[in-house]
Amino acid sequence: MLLMWLVNGGFVAAPAETIRWETIEAASLAAPQDGKKLLVDLYTDWCGWCKVMDRETYSDPRVVKYINEHFHPVKFDAEQKGKIEVGGETFDYVAGRRIHSLALSMFGENRPSYPTTVFFEKNLEIITQAPGYIEADEMLMILHFLGSDSYKKMSWDEFSRTYKPE
């Protein structure tokens, strides 16, 4: 653990690096420019497993480092209100379903569940959705599989047999 010397003469732990979350609008504009994929964390304020994932998975230093280096991370409240423009389309809250239409589009044919992590290519095409809580070690493997473009060359089973954790 990195330590910092305080002016008053004591050591304290330096603040850990955190994920640099972006808005969906900013990420969707930056991705085509720099070639990074998007990682979208679909959550709600009432979701207990979403909070656990924030606390345990999205705070793991290995996960934080890989996401910040290889993805445009977006935290998206699926129940937020207001219009959002992404990829030339306008999305808005659907009051009758208590969900934002952009979140609905990310779920596709799948029933909304939280948390769900959605991965996009730089051109905003969905690569895959990973519903449910994901532990840090599994998330790291998923991040490497998608971030390295291994998913274009081999199956998940092949990758998982050869994957060597950091």
VMD Tcl script that builds the backbone (N, CA, C; Angstrom):
set m [mol new atoms 498]
animate dup $m
set s [atomselect $m all]
$s set {name element resname resid chain x y z} {
  {N N MET 1 A 0.849 -1.170 0.000}
  {CA C MET 1 A 0.000 0.000 0.000}
  {C C MET 1 A 0.899 1.239 0.000}
  {N N LEU 2 A 0.573 2.172 -0.811}
  {CA C LEU 2 A 1.330 3.415 -0.916}
  {C C LEU 2 A 1.041 4.292 0.303}
  {N N LEU 3 A 2.092 4.829 0.908}
  {CA C LEU 3 A 1.912 5.691 2.070}
  {C C LEU 3 A 2.350 7.106 1.750}
  {N N MET 4 A 1.707 8.073 2.397}
  {CA C MET 4 A 2.078 9.477 2.235}
  {C C MET 4 A 2.509 10.026 3.598}
  {N N TRP 5 A 3.523 10.874 3.603}
  {CA C TRP 5 A 3.977 11.524 4.831}
  {C C TRP 5 A 3.175 12.810 5.007}
  {N N LEU 6 A 2.554 12.943 6.149}
  {CA C LEU 6 A 1.771 14.143 6.446}
  {C C LEU 6 A 2.655 15.216 7.055}
  {N N VAL 7 A 2.233 16.459 6.924}
  {CA C VAL 7 A 2.956 17.595 7.483}
  {C C VAL 7 A 3.067 17.453 9.002}
  {N N ASN 8 A 2.052 16.892 9.640}
  {CA C ASN 8 A 2.088 16.770 11.104}
  {C C ASN 8 A 2.925 15.584 11.573}
  {N N GLY 9 A 3.580 14.894 10.654}
  {CA C GLY 9 A 4.542 13.883 11.052}
  {C C GLY 9 A 4.050 12.457 11.109}
  {N N GLY 10 A 3.010 12.102 10.429}
  {CA C GLY 10 A 2.548 10.714 10.440}
  {C C GLY 10 A 2.316 10.180 9.043}
  {N N PHE 11 A 2.267 8.868 8.946}
  {CA C PHE 11 A 1.980 8.232 7.661}
  {C C PHE 11 A 0.504 7.883 7.580}
  {N N VAL 12 A -0.071 8.050 6.402}
  {CA C VAL 12 A -1.436 7.606 6.130}
  {C C VAL 12 A -1.445 6.981 4.745}
  {N N ALA 13 A -2.416 6.141 4.514}
  {CA C ALA 13 A -2.530 5.521 3.198}
  {C C ALA 13 A -2.932 6.576 2.177}
  {N N ALA 14 A -2.265 6.554 1.025}
  {CA C ALA 14 A -2.628 7.461 -0.065}
  {C C ALA 14 A -3.977 7.036 -0.617}
  {N N PRO 15 A -4.784 7.976 -1.074}
  {CA C PRO 15 A -6.072 7.593 -1.628}
  {C C PRO 15 A -5.873 6.681 -2.841}
  {N N ALA 16 A -6.680 5.640 -2.895}
  {CA C ALA 16 A -6.584 4.691 -4.003}
  {C C ALA 16 A -7.111 5.337 -5.283}
  {N N GLU 17 A -6.557 4.908 -6.402}
  {CA C GLU 17 A -7.070 5.381 -7.681}
  {C C GLU 17 A -8.488 4.853 -7.854}
  {N N THR 18 A -9.328 5.650 -8.464}
  {CA C THR 18 A -10.706 5.236 -8.699}
  {C C THR 18 A -10.990 5.245 -10.201}
  {N N ILE 19 A -12.060 4.598 -10.568}
  {CA C ILE 19 A -12.473 4.599 -11.967}
  {C C ILE 19 A -12.888 6.014 -12.338}
  {N N ARG 20 A -12.439 6.463 -13.489}
  {CA C ARG 20 A -12.776 7.803 -13.977}
  {C C ARG 20 A -14.051 7.703 -14.827}
  {N N TRP 21 A -15.192 7.652 -14.135}
  {CA C TRP 21 A -16.489 7.504 -14.805}
  {C C TRP 21 A -16.760 8.713 -15.691}
  {N N GLU 22 A -17.349 8.460 -16.836}
  {CA C GLU 22 A -17.702 9.505 -17.796}
  {C C GLU 22 A -19.212 9.470 -18.027}
  {N N THR 23 A -19.730 10.509 -18.639}
  {CA C THR 23 A -21.127 10.465 -19.065}
  {C C THR 23 A -21.197 9.632 -20.341}
  {N N ILE 24 A -22.351 9.114 -20.627}
  {CA C ILE 24 A -22.531 8.327 -21.856}
  {C C ILE 24 A -22.306 9.209 -23.082}
  {N N GLU 25 A -22.699 10.475 -22.984}
  {CA C GLU 25 A -22.507 11.388 -24.118}
  {C C GLU 25 A -21.019 11.596 -24.401}
  {N N ALA 26 A -20.245 11.872 -23.363}
  {CA C ALA 26 A -18.806 12.111 -23.538}
  {C C ALA 26 A -18.101 10.857 -24.037}
  {N N ALA 27 A -18.431 9.717 -23.459}
  {CA C ALA 27 A -17.785 8.458 -23.852}
  {C C ALA 27 A -18.102 8.102 -25.300}
  {N N SER 28 A -19.343 8.306 -25.707}
  {CA C SER 28 A -19.728 7.945 -27.082}
  {C C SER 28 A -19.073 8.855 -28.115}
  {N N LEU 29 A -18.719 10.063 -27.723}
  {CA C LEU 29 A -18.007 10.962 -28.631}
  {C C LEU 29 A -16.505 10.665 -28.654}
  {N N ALA 30 A -15.942 10.284 -27.509}
  {CA C ALA 30 A -14.499 10.038 -27.412}
  {C C ALA 30 A -14.081 8.697 -28.006}
  {N N ALA 31 A -14.913 7.677 -27.872}
  {CA C ALA 31 A -14.542 6.319 -28.298}
  {C C ALA 31 A -14.148 6.222 -29.771}
  {N N PRO 32 A -14.910 6.787 -30.699}
  {CA C PRO 32 A -14.492 6.697 -32.105}
  {C C PRO 32 A -13.163 7.405 -32.376}
  {N N GLN 33 A -12.846 8.401 -31.545}
  {CA C GLN 33 A -11.609 9.164 -31.725}
  {C C GLN 33 A -10.381 8.399 -31.239}
  {N N ASP 34 A -10.491 7.757 -30.067}
  {CA C ASP 34 A -9.315 7.095 -29.500}
  {C C ASP 34 A -9.340 5.572 -29.610}
  {N N GLY 35 A -10.437 5.007 -30.092}
  {CA C GLY 35 A -10.511 3.568 -30.324}
  {C C GLY 35 A -10.820 2.716 -29.105}
  {N N LYS 36 A -11.042 3.356 -27.953}
  {CA C LYS 36 A -11.367 2.577 -26.761}
  {C C LYS 36 A -12.820 2.118 -26.811}
  {N N LYS 37 A -13.055 0.977 -26.212}
  {CA C LYS 37 A -14.413 0.452 -26.075}
  {C C LYS 37 A -15.102 1.144 -24.896}
  {N N LEU 38 A -16.404 0.996 -24.809}
  {CA C LEU 38 A -17.169 1.513 -23.678}
  {C C LEU 38 A -17.549 0.372 -22.754}
  {N N LEU 39 A -17.501 0.641 -21.460}
  {CA C LEU 39 A -18.038 -0.242 -20.436}
  {C C LEU 39 A -19.131 0.566 -19.753}
  {N N VAL 40 A -20.354 0.066 -19.791}
  {CA C VAL 40 A -21.468 0.779 -19.169}
  {C C VAL 40 A -22.006 -0.056 -18.015}
  {N N ASP 41 A -21.967 0.527 -16.821}
  {CA C ASP 41 A -22.520 -0.097 -15.628}
  {C C ASP 41 A -23.960 0.393 -15.485}
  {N N LEU 42 A -24.916 -0.479 -15.821}
  {CA C LEU 42 A -26.334 -0.146 -15.661}
  {C C LEU 42 A -26.729 -0.480 -14.225}
  {N N TYR 43 A -27.205 0.513 -13.510}
  {CA C TYR 43 A -27.543 0.333 -12.100}
  {C C TYR 43 A -28.794 1.119 -11.769}
  {N N THR 44 A -29.296 0.924 -10.556}
  {CA C THR 44 A -30.352 1.764 -9.990}
  {C C THR 44 A -29.938 2.118 -8.563}
  {N N ASP 45 A -30.527 3.166 -8.028}
  {CA C ASP 45 A -30.199 3.593 -6.666}
  {C C ASP 45 A -30.627 2.574 -5.614}
  {N N TRP 46 A -31.674 1.790 -5.909}
  {CA C TRP 46 A -32.204 0.851 -4.920}
  {C C TRP 46 A -31.546 -0.528 -4.993}
  {N N CYS 47 A -30.659 -0.749 -5.914}
  {CA C CYS 47 A -30.069 -2.066 -6.163}
  {C C CYS 47 A -28.930 -2.367 -5.178}
  {N N GLY 48 A -29.154 -3.331 -4.306}
  {CA C GLY 48 A -28.146 -3.721 -3.322}
  {C C GLY 48 A -26.897 -4.315 -3.947}
  {N N TRP 49 A -27.059 -5.193 -4.942}
  {CA C TRP 49 A -25.895 -5.818 -5.585}
  {C C TRP 49 A -25.089 -4.793 -6.376}
  {N N CYS 50 A -25.733 -3.740 -6.841}
  {CA C CYS 50 A -25.002 -2.662 -7.526}
  {C C CYS 50 A -24.038 -1.994 -6.551}
  {N N LYS 51 A -24.503 -1.777 -5.334}
  {CA C LYS 51 A -23.655 -1.154 -4.314}
  {C C LYS 51 A -22.491 -2.070 -3.934}
  {N N VAL 52 A -22.765 -3.373 -3.849}
  {CA C VAL 52 A -21.705 -4.338 -3.544}
  {C C VAL 52 A -20.669 -4.339 -4.670}
  {N N MET 53 A -21.137 -4.287 -5.902}
  {CA C MET 53 A -20.213 -4.278 -7.037}
  {C C MET 53 A -19.356 -3.015 -7.021}
  {N N ASP 54 A -19.946 -1.873 -6.696}
  {CA C ASP 54 A -19.170 -0.631 -6.561}
  {C C ASP 54 A -18.101 -0.786 -5.482}
  {N N ARG 55 A -18.499 -1.321 -4.358}
  {CA C ARG 55 A -17.617 -1.416 -3.202}
  {C C ARG 55 A -16.505 -2.455 -3.392}
  {N N GLU 56 A -16.829 -3.593 -4.018}
  {CA C GLU 56 A -15.871 -4.686 -4.088}
  {C C GLU 56 A -15.190 -4.841 -5.452}
  {N N THR 57 A -15.938 -4.748 -6.522}
  {CA C THR 57 A -15.366 -4.981 -7.857}
  {C C THR 57 A -14.769 -3.706 -8.432}
  {N N TYR 58 A -15.557 -2.641 -8.462}
  {CA C TYR 58 A -15.095 -1.399 -9.084}
  {C C TYR 58 A -14.118 -0.613 -8.211}
  {N N SER 59 A -13.748 -1.168 -7.064}
  {CA C SER 59 A -12.713 -0.543 -6.252}
  {C C SER 59 A -11.428 -1.376 -6.242}
  {N N ASP 60 A -11.466 -2.563 -6.827}
  {CA C ASP 60 A -10.273 -3.407 -6.892}
  {C C ASP 60 A -9.226 -2.701 -7.755}
  {N N PRO 61 A -8.023 -2.482 -7.246}
  {CA C PRO 61 A -7.016 -1.712 -7.987}
  {C C PRO 61 A -6.690 -2.278 -9.378}
  {N N ARG 62 A -6.732 -3.596 -9.531}
  {CA C ARG 62 A -6.448 -4.194 -10.844}
  {C C ARG 62 A -7.558 -3.863 -11.841}
  {N N VAL 63 A -8.790 -3.931 -11.374}
  {CA C VAL 63 A -9.955 -3.618 -12.214}
  {C C VAL 63 A -9.946 -2.139 -12.569}
  {N N VAL 64 A -9.706 -1.301 -11.583}
  {CA C VAL 64 A -9.660 0.153 -11.796}
  {C C VAL 64 A -8.628 0.497 -12.862}
  {N N LYS 65 A -7.427 -0.042 -12.703}
  {CA C LYS 65 A -6.339 0.264 -13.634}
  {C C LYS 65 A -6.669 -0.178 -15.058}
  {N N TYR 66 A -7.178 -1.402 -15.209}
  {CA C TYR 66 A -7.466 -1.913 -16.551}
  {C C TYR 66 A -8.603 -1.118 -17.209}
  {N N ILE 67 A -9.652 -0.833 -16.453}
  {CA C ILE 67 A -10.769 -0.064 -17.012}
  {C C ILE 67 A -10.293 1.325 -17.430}
  {N N ASN 68 A -9.578 2.010 -16.564}
  {CA C ASN 68 A -9.120 3.370 -16.887}
  {C C ASN 68 A -8.198 3.391 -18.100}
  {N N GLU 69 A -7.413 2.345 -18.309}
  {CA C GLU 69 A -6.474 2.316 -19.429}
  {C C GLU 69 A -7.118 1.881 -20.754}
  {N N HIS 70 A -8.136 1.026 -20.696}
  {CA C HIS 70 A -8.620 0.391 -21.925}
  {C C HIS 70 A -10.077 0.680 -22.294}
  {N N PHE 71 A -10.816 1.342 -21.433}
  {CA C PHE 71 A -12.248 1.555 -21.684}
  {C C PHE 71 A -12.638 2.996 -21.366}
  {N N HIS 72 A -13.765 3.385 -21.915}
  {CA C HIS 72 A -14.464 4.582 -21.473}
  {C C HIS 72 A -15.548 4.070 -20.529}
  {N N PRO 73 A -15.359 4.230 -19.216}
  {CA C PRO 73 A -16.337 3.718 -18.259}
  {C C PRO 73 A -17.492 4.691 -18.047}
  {N N VAL 74 A -18.688 4.143 -18.059}
  {CA C VAL 74 A -19.899 4.947 -17.882}
  {C C VAL 74 A -20.751 4.302 -16.804}
  {N N LYS 75 A -21.169 5.090 -15.848}
  {CA C LYS 75 A -22.119 4.654 -14.840}
  {C C LYS 75 A -23.457 5.243 -15.257}
  {N N PHE 76 A -24.436 4.372 -15.521}
  {CA C PHE 76 A -25.706 4.852 -16.060}
  {C C PHE 76 A -26.858 4.378 -15.182}
  {N N ASP 77 A -27.530 5.339 -14.533}
  {CA C ASP 77 A -28.701 5.046 -13.717}
  {C C ASP 77 A -29.858 4.755 -14.666}
  {N N ALA 78 A -30.304 3.510 -14.680}
  {CA C ALA 78 A -31.340 3.082 -15.627}
  {C C ALA 78 A -32.680 3.762 -15.380}
  {N N GLU 79 A -32.835 4.402 -14.229}
  {CA C GLU 79 A -34.091 5.085 -13.921}
  {C C GLU 79 A -33.971 6.605 -13.959}
  {N N GLN 80 A -32.865 7.100 -14.490}
  {CA C GLN 80 A -32.704 8.557 -14.548}
  {C C GLN 80 A -33.696 9.168 -15.536}
  {N N LYS 81 A -34.018 10.396 -15.274}
  {CA C LYS 81 A -34.974 11.106 -16.123}
  {C C LYS 81 A -34.232 12.104 -16.994}
  {N N GLY 82 A -34.851 12.481 -18.086}
  {CA C GLY 82 A -34.265 13.486 -18.964}
  {C C GLY 82 A -33.792 12.903 -20.283}
  {N N LYS 83 A -33.759 13.778 -21.269}
  {CA C LYS 83 A -33.342 13.366 -22.617}
  {C C LYS 83 A -31.832 13.237 -22.704}
  {N N ILE 84 A -31.408 12.260 -23.477}
  {CA C ILE 84 A -29.990 12.024 -23.737}
  {C C ILE 84 A -29.841 11.758 -25.225}
  {N N GLU 85 A -28.850 12.398 -25.833}
  {CA C GLU 85 A -28.559 12.161 -27.250}
  {C C GLU 85 A -27.265 11.375 -27.369}
  {N N VAL 86 A -27.370 10.225 -28.019}
  {CA C VAL 86 A -26.212 9.348 -28.219}
  {C C VAL 86 A -26.304 8.751 -29.619}
  {N N GLY 87 A -25.216 8.825 -30.344}
  {CA C GLY 87 A -25.176 8.214 -31.666}
  {C C GLY 87 A -26.228 8.742 -32.622}
  {N N GLY 88 A -26.569 10.018 -32.484}
  {CA C GLY 88 A -27.554 10.619 -33.372}
  {C C GLY 88 A -29.003 10.316 -33.013}
  {N N GLU 89 A -29.225 9.597 -31.920}
  {CA C GLU 89 A -30.584 9.280 -31.470}
  {C C GLU 89 A -30.853 9.960 -30.136}
  {N N THR 90 A -32.137 10.273 -29.893}
  {CA C THR 90 A -32.544 10.873 -28.630}
  {C C THR 90 A -33.305 9.834 -27.817}
  {N N PHE 91 A -32.937 9.710 -26.550}
  {CA C PHE 91 A -33.551 8.757 -25.636}
  {C C PHE 91 A -34.127 9.531 -24.462}
  {N N ASP 92 A -35.188 8.977 -23.844}
  {CA C ASP 92 A -35.833 9.656 -22.721}
  {C C ASP 92 A -36.386 8.616 -21.750}
  {N N TYR 93 A -36.787 9.088 -20.596}
  {CA C TYR 93 A -37.356 8.243 -19.557}
  {C C TYR 93 A -38.726 7.739 -19.988}
  {N N VAL 94 A -38.994 6.461 -19.736}
  {CA C VAL 94 A -40.289 5.851 -20.038}
  {C C VAL 94 A -41.014 5.662 -18.708}
  {N N ALA 95 A -41.883 6.625 -18.382}
  {CA C ALA 95 A -42.526 6.647 -17.065}
  {C C ALA 95 A -43.324 5.373 -16.785}
  {N N GLY 96 A -44.035 4.874 -17.752}
  {CA C GLY 96 A -44.865 3.682 -17.554}
  {C C GLY 96 A -44.060 2.437 -17.194}
  {N N ARG 97 A -42.789 2.416 -17.556}
  {CA C ARG 97 A -41.934 1.248 -17.265}
  {C C ARG 97 A -40.872 1.551 -16.220}
  {N N ARG 98 A -40.793 2.819 -15.773}
  {CA C ARG 98 A -39.801 3.266 -14.781}
  {C C ARG 98 A -38.374 2.939 -15.216}
  {N N ILE 99 A -38.077 3.237 -16.478}
  {CA C ILE 99 A -36.746 2.977 -16.997}
  {C C ILE 99 A -36.452 3.963 -18.125}
  {N N HIS 100 A -35.208 4.307 -18.280}
  {CA C HIS 100 A -34.807 5.188 -19.370}
  {C C HIS 100 A -34.743 4.369 -20.652}
  {N N SER 101 A -35.175 4.936 -21.766}
  {CA C SER 101 A -35.196 4.193 -23.026}
  {C C SER 101 A -33.793 3.814 -23.503}
  {N N LEU 102 A -32.772 4.580 -23.102}
  {CA C LEU 102 A -31.405 4.206 -23.460}
  {C C LEU 102 A -31.007 2.918 -22.741}
  {N N ALA 103 A -31.376 2.795 -21.481}
  {CA C ALA 103 A -31.109 1.551 -20.749}
  {C C ALA 103 A -31.852 0.394 -21.399}
  {N N LEU 104 A -33.112 0.613 -21.774}
  {CA C LEU 104 A -33.876 -0.436 -22.458}
  {C C LEU 104 A -33.165 -0.899 -23.726}
  {N N SER 105 A -32.625 0.046 -24.480}
  {CA C SER 105 A -31.933 -0.324 -25.715}
  {C C SER 105 A -30.675 -1.143 -25.424}
  {N N MET 106 A -30.040 -0.905 -24.276}
  {CA C MET 106 A -28.839 -1.675 -23.913}
  {C C MET 106 A -29.186 -3.088 -23.477}
  {N N PHE 107 A -30.370 -3.279 -22.907}
  {CA C PHE 107 A -30.790 -4.619 -22.510}
  {C C PHE 107 A -31.185 -5.456 -23.723}
  {N N GLY 108 A -31.598 -4.795 -24.811}
  {CA C GLY 108 A -32.002 -5.528 -26.012}
  {C C GLY 108 A -33.158 -6.461 -25.718}
  {N N GLU 109 A -32.976 -7.734 -26.040}
  {CA C GLU 109 A -34.021 -8.738 -25.822}
  {C C GLU 109 A -34.079 -9.206 -24.368}
  {N N ASN 110 A -33.054 -8.876 -23.591}
  {CA C ASN 110 A -32.992 -9.345 -22.208}
  {C C ASN 110 A -33.882 -8.512 -21.292}
  {N N ARG 111 A -34.412 -9.160 -20.283}
  {CA C ARG 111 A -35.221 -8.475 -19.282}
  {C C ARG 111 A -34.283 -7.622 -18.415}
  {N N PRO 112 A -34.662 -6.388 -18.118}
  {CA C PRO 112 A -33.815 -5.546 -17.269}
  {C C PRO 112 A -33.531 -6.198 -15.916}
  {N N SER 113 A -32.260 -6.217 -15.543}
  {CA C SER 113 A -31.845 -6.683 -14.230}
  {C C SER 113 A -30.599 -5.882 -13.848}
  {N N TYR 114 A -30.401 -5.742 -12.549}
  {CA C TYR 114 A -29.330 -4.868 -12.083}
  {C C TYR 114 A -28.474 -5.589 -11.056}
  {N N PRO 115 A -27.178 -5.362 -11.117}
  {CA C PRO 115 A -26.462 -4.593 -12.135}
  {C C PRO 115 A -26.338 -5.395 -13.425}
  {N N THR 116 A -26.158 -4.705 -14.514}
  {CA C THR 116 A -25.779 -5.310 -15.789}
  {C C THR 116 A -24.656 -4.466 -16.360}
  {N N THR 117 A -23.613 -5.130 -16.812}
  {CA C THR 117 A -22.487 -4.444 -17.439}
  {C C THR 117 A -22.586 -4.681 -18.935}
  {N N VAL 118 A -22.595 -3.590 -19.695}
  {CA C VAL 118 A -22.719 -3.684 -21.149}
  {C C VAL 118 A -21.424 -3.163 -21.763}
  {N N PHE 119 A -20.884 -3.930 -22.700}
  {CA C PHE 119 A -19.644 -3.565 -23.377}
  {C C PHE 119 A -19.956 -3.202 -24.825}
  {N N PHE 120 A -19.379 -2.077 -25.270}
  {CA C PHE 120 A -19.602 -1.573 -26.616}
  {C C PHE 120 A -18.281 -1.434 -27.359}
  {N N GLU 121 A -18.338 -1.641 -28.675}
  {CA C GLU 121 A -17.222 -1.289 -29.545}
  {C C GLU 121 A -17.131 0.234 -29.598}
  {N N LYS 122 A -16.048 0.730 -30.147}
  {CA C LYS 122 A -15.862 2.183 -30.263}
  {C C LYS 122 A -16.944 2.827 -31.132}
  {N N ASN 123 A -17.556 2.045 -32.033}
  {CA C ASN 123 A -18.606 2.572 -32.901}
  {C C ASN 123 A -19.999 2.428 -32.282}
  {N N LEU 124 A -20.051 2.074 -31.001}
  {CA C LEU 124 A -21.274 1.955 -30.203}
  {C C LEU 124 A -22.096 0.710 -30.493}
  {N N GLU 125 A -21.532 -0.270 -31.179}
  {CA C GLU 125 A -22.207 -1.563 -31.329}
  {C C GLU 125 A -21.985 -2.367 -30.055}
  {N N ILE 126 A -23.052 -2.998 -29.576}
  {CA C ILE 126 A -22.935 -3.799 -28.361}
  {C C ILE 126 A -22.122 -5.055 -28.656}
  {N N ILE 127 A -21.120 -5.301 -27.805}
  {CA C ILE 127 A -20.339 -6.532 -27.893}
  {C C ILE 127 A -21.048 -7.620 -27.098}
  {N N THR 128 A -21.342 -7.317 -25.837}
  {CA C THR 128 A -22.023 -8.292 -24.978}
  {C C THR 128 A -22.567 -7.601 -23.742}
  {N N GLN 129 A -23.464 -8.296 -23.066}
  {CA C GLN 129 A -24.016 -7.841 -21.796}
  {C C GLN 129 A -23.655 -8.890 -20.751}
  {N N ALA 130 A -23.295 -8.437 -19.570}
  {CA C ALA 130 A -22.985 -9.341 -18.462}
  {C C ALA 130 A -23.899 -8.989 -17.296}
  {N N PRO 131 A -25.034 -9.704 -17.180}
  {CA C PRO 131 A -25.964 -9.384 -16.099}
  {C C PRO 131 A -25.491 -9.929 -14.757}
  {N N GLY 132 A -25.850 -9.203 -13.695}
  {CA C GLY 132 A -25.581 -9.659 -12.345}
  {C C GLY 132 A -24.270 -9.169 -11.778}
  {N N TYR 133 A -24.097 -9.498 -10.519}
  {CA C TYR 133 A -22.883 -9.141 -9.792}
  {C C TYR 133 A -21.709 -9.934 -10.358}
  {N N ILE 134 A -20.580 -9.257 -10.560}
  {CA C ILE 134 A -19.373 -9.907 -11.067}
  {C C ILE 134 A -18.247 -9.630 -10.079}
  {N N GLU 135 A -17.631 -10.688 -9.568}
  {CA C GLU 135 A -16.501 -10.531 -8.656}
  {C C GLU 135 A -15.303 -9.965 -9.410}
  {N N ALA 136 A -14.377 -9.370 -8.685}
  {CA C ALA 136 A -13.234 -8.681 -9.288}
  {C C ALA 136 A -12.404 -9.587 -10.189}
  {N N ASP 137 A -12.094 -10.811 -9.759}
  {CA C ASP 137 A -11.265 -11.707 -10.579}
  {C C ASP 137 A -11.948 -12.054 -11.900}
  {N N GLU 138 A -13.246 -12.325 -11.842}
  {CA C GLU 138 A -13.985 -12.633 -13.075}
  {C C GLU 138 A -14.084 -11.394 -13.960}
  {N N MET 139 A -14.329 -10.236 -13.346}
  {CA C MET 139 A -14.404 -8.997 -14.121}
  {C C MET 139 A -13.084 -8.739 -14.834}
  {N N LEU 140 A -11.991 -8.967 -14.151}
  {CA C LEU 140 A -10.685 -8.749 -14.759}
  {C C LEU 140 A -10.493 -9.655 -15.976}
  {N N MET 141 A -10.934 -10.895 -15.866}
  {CA C MET 141 A -10.814 -11.810 -16.996}
  {C C MET 141 A -11.689 -11.344 -18.167}
  {N N ILE 142 A -12.904 -10.902 -17.875}
  {CA C ILE 142 A -13.794 -10.379 -18.915}
  {C C ILE 142 A -13.168 -9.151 -19.575}
  {N N LEU 143 A -12.619 -8.264 -18.753}
  {CA C LEU 143 A -11.993 -7.051 -19.280}
  {C C LEU 143 A -10.835 -7.384 -20.219}
  {N N HIS 144 A -10.009 -8.347 -19.842}
  {CA C HIS 144 A -8.885 -8.754 -20.699}
  {C C HIS 144 A -9.386 -9.407 -21.992}
  {N N PHE 145 A -10.413 -10.233 -21.885}
  {CA C PHE 145 A -10.980 -10.915 -23.050}
  {C C PHE 145 A -11.493 -9.904 -24.075}
  {N N LEU 146 A -12.209 -8.895 -23.586}
  {CA C LEU 146 A -12.783 -7.903 -24.490}
  {C C LEU 146 A -11.785 -6.807 -24.849}
  {N N GLY 147 A -11.040 -6.329 -23.868}
  {CA C GLY 147 A -10.102 -5.232 -24.083}
  {C C GLY 147 A -8.969 -5.580 -25.031}
  {N N SER 148 A -8.564 -6.845 -25.052}
  {CA C SER 148 A -7.471 -7.285 -25.925}
  {C C SER 148 A -7.965 -7.747 -27.291}
  {N N ASP 149 A -9.273 -7.685 -27.519}
  {CA C ASP 149 A -9.904 -8.175 -28.752}
  {C C ASP 149 A -9.782 -9.686 -28.912}
  {N N SER 150 A -9.482 -10.400 -27.837}
  {CA C SER 150 A -9.401 -11.864 -27.902}
  {C C SER 150 A -10.736 -12.471 -28.316}
  {N N TYR 151 A -11.838 -11.798 -27.985}
  {CA C TYR 151 A -13.160 -12.324 -28.332}
  {C C TYR 151 A -13.358 -12.417 -29.849}
  {N N LYS 152 A -12.535 -11.697 -30.616}
  {CA C LYS 152 A -12.623 -11.756 -32.077}
  {C C LYS 152 A -11.861 -12.959 -32.634}
  {N N LYS 153 A -10.983 -13.559 -31.810}
  {CA C LYS 153 A -10.104 -14.627 -32.287}
  {C C LYS 153 A -10.409 -15.988 -31.685}
  {N N MET 154 A -11.081 -16.001 -30.514}
  {CA C MET 154 A -11.315 -17.273 -29.835}
  {C C MET 154 A -12.562 -17.201 -28.983}
  {N N SER 155 A -13.025 -18.370 -28.585}
  {CA C SER 155 A -14.209 -18.437 -27.728}
  {C C SER 155 A -13.832 -18.100 -26.289}
  {N N TRP 156 A -14.860 -17.819 -25.481}
  {CA C TRP 156 A -14.642 -17.555 -24.062}
  {C C TRP 156 A -13.990 -18.769 -23.395}
  {N N ASP 157 A -14.442 -19.987 -23.746}
  {CA C ASP 157 A -13.867 -21.199 -23.157}
  {C C ASP 157 A -12.385 -21.325 -23.469}
  {N N GLU 158 A -12.012 -21.062 -24.723}
  {CA C GLU 158 A -10.591 -21.119 -25.090}
  {C C GLU 158 A -9.800 -20.081 -24.303}
  {N N PHE 159 A -10.310 -18.881 -24.245}
  {CA C PHE 159 A -9.628 -17.806 -23.530}
  {C C PHE 159 A -9.470 -18.151 -22.053}
  {N N SER 160 A -10.544 -18.613 -21.425}
  {CA C SER 160 A -10.494 -18.881 -19.986}
  {C C SER 160 A -9.522 -20.010 -19.647}
  {N N ARG 161 A -9.292 -20.929 -20.586}
  {CA C ARG 161 A -8.315 -22.007 -20.337}
  {C C ARG 161 A -6.879 -21.485 -20.402}
  {N N THR 162 A -6.642 -20.429 -21.169}
  {CA C THR 162 A -5.267 -19.931 -21.344}
  {C C THR 162 A -4.996 -18.654 -20.558}
  {N N TYR 163 A -6.010 -18.067 -19.980}
  {CA C TYR 163 A -5.864 -16.793 -19.263}
  {C C TYR 163 A -5.002 -16.951 -18.029}
  {N N LYS 164 A -4.058 -16.065 -17.887}
  {CA C LYS 164 A -3.180 -16.031 -16.708}
  {C C LYS 164 A -3.432 -14.715 -15.982}
  {N N PRO 165 A -4.012 -14.778 -14.783}
  {CA C PRO 165 A -4.270 -13.534 -14.048}
  {C C PRO 165 A -2.973 -12.775 -13.768}
  {N N GLU 166 A -3.118 -11.479 -13.644}
  {CA C GLU 166 A -1.970 -10.623 -13.353}
  {C C GLU 166 A -1.440 -10.867 -11.967}
}
mol reanalyze $m
mol bondsrecalc $m
mol representation Tube
mol addrep $m
